[in-house]
């Protein structure tokens, strides 16, 4: 089991290294797209005719991508947790040893197993939130046929994955009392 925990921790670290790269590249892309969009507003062949908000949304998303860790921290605050997200924090994650996994019952075992894989779940949740923002940008620009509600659901589930231990503890308490 320890090998699987170590592998999941390494995959979580790789995702945590990959996320800032995507964030900063998307911030740069959105900023350049916004500059081009504002410049094209004065052109007679304006591609944003009837949709003048697209460059402004791209400029706002540029700031959201550049400060993605603060966006996730605010989302965690809205979820009721005080977890502070830092882009570089998960790269120092080292998985705990899987010695006492069982605990006192099935609920404790589930919480202990989820705690072992917490680094992977948090990184994957942040990646899900990032891809939700990228998909939302594509929807606003008219490049994707997904619904905006689907992006909201994906973002909420990403925040739930970031707070996986809290969610798991809550779920095990519900099922233990039932």
NORFENJO-V652660 format. One record per backbone hydrogen bond with DSSP energy under -1.0 kcal/mol. NH is the residue of the N-H (numbers start at 0). CO is the residue of the C=O. E is the energy in kcal/mol with one decimal. If there is no record, write none. Layout:
BEGIN
NH&CO&E ; NH&CO&E
END
This chain:
BEGIN
4&0&-2.3 ; 5&1&-2.6 ; 6&2&-2.5 ; 7&3&-2.7 ; 8&4&-2.2 ; 9&5&-2.2 ; 10&6&-2.5 ; 11&7&-2.5 ; 12&8&-2.1 ; 13&9&-2.2 ; 14&10&-2.4 ; 15&11&-2.4 ; 16&12&-1.6 ; 17&13&-2.0 ; 18&14&-2.2 ; 21&17&-2.0 ; 22&18&-2.7 ; 23&19&-2.7 ; 24&20&-2.1 ; 25&21&-2.8 ; 26&22&-2.4 ; 27&23&-2.1 ; 28&24&-2.6 ; 29&25&-2.9 ; 30&26&-2.2 ; 31&27&-2.5 ; 32&28&-2.6 ; 33&29&-2.4 ; 34&30&-2.4 ; 35&31&-2.4 ; 36&32&-2.6 ; 37&33&-2.8 ; 38&34&-2.0 ; 39&35&-2.3 ; 42&39&-1.0 ; 48&45&-1.1 ; 50&47&-2.2 ; 53&50&-1.3 ; 56&52&-2.8 ; 57&53&-2.2 ; 58&54&-2.0 ; 59&55&-2.3 ; 60&56&-2.7 ; 61&57&-1.6 ; 62&58&-1.4 ; 63&59&-1.9 ; 64&60&-2.8 ; 65&61&-2.0 ; 66&62&-1.7 ; 67&64&-1.1 ; 70&66&-1.7 ; 71&67&-2.3 ; 72&68&-2.0 ; 73&69&-2.4 ; 74&70&-2.2 ; 75&71&-2.3 ; 76&72&-2.0 ; 77&73&-2.0 ; 78&74&-1.4 ; 80&75&-2.3 ; 91&88&-1.1 ; 92&89&-1.4 ; 108&104&-2.0 ; 109&105&-2.3 ; 110&106&-2.2 ; 111&107&-2.5 ; 112&108&-2.4 ; 113&109&-2.4 ; 114&110&-2.2 ; 115&111&-1.7 ; 116&112&-1.4 ; 117&114&-1.2 ; 120&116&-2.2 ; 121&117&-2.7 ; 122&118&-1.9 ; 123&119&-2.8 ; 124&120&-2.3 ; 125&121&-2.1 ; 126&122&-2.1 ; 127&123&-2.2 ; 128&124&-2.2 ; 129&125&-2.2 ; 130&126&-2.6 ; 131&127&-1.7 ; 132&128&-1.9 ; 133&129&-2.2 ; 134&130&-2.4 ; 135&131&-2.2 ; 136&132&-2.0 ; 137&133&-1.8 ; 138&134&-2.1 ; 139&135&-2.5 ; 140&136&-2.0 ; 142&137&-2.8 ; 150&146&-1.1 ; 151&147&-1.8 ; 152&148&-2.4 ; 153&149&-2.3 ; 154&150&-2.3 ; 155&151&-2.5 ; 156&152&-2.6 ; 157&153&-1.8 ; 158&154&-2.2 ; 159&155&-2.2 ; 160&156&-1.9 ; 161&157&-1.8 ; 162&158&-1.6 ; 163&160&-1.2 ; 166&162&-2.2 ; 167&163&-2.6 ; 168&164&-2.5 ; 169&165&-2.1 ; 170&166&-2.6 ; 171&167&-2.6 ; 172&168&-1.8 ; 173&169&-1.8 ; 174&170&-2.2 ; 175&171&-1.6 ; 176&172&-1.4
END
